[in-house]
């Protein structure tokens, strides 16, 4: 099955955006704790985690890979 071309670009954009959101949120939260920076940090962490786990699913030899058409059962 050929690898989709859009998936790596989406993962890169999501990882960059997640890293920026996490960094901004943690930096602001460390300076002055508030709800908005905390929410940004949490959403940035979730977005960064999603991008890295989605990238891992595209690797052929990864245990959680779905490239060969199979799905993992947990």
Secondary structure by P-SEA (a helix, b strand, c coil): cccccaaaaaaaaaaaaaaaaaaaaaaaaaacccaaaaaaaaaaaaaaaaaaaaaaaacccccccccccccccc
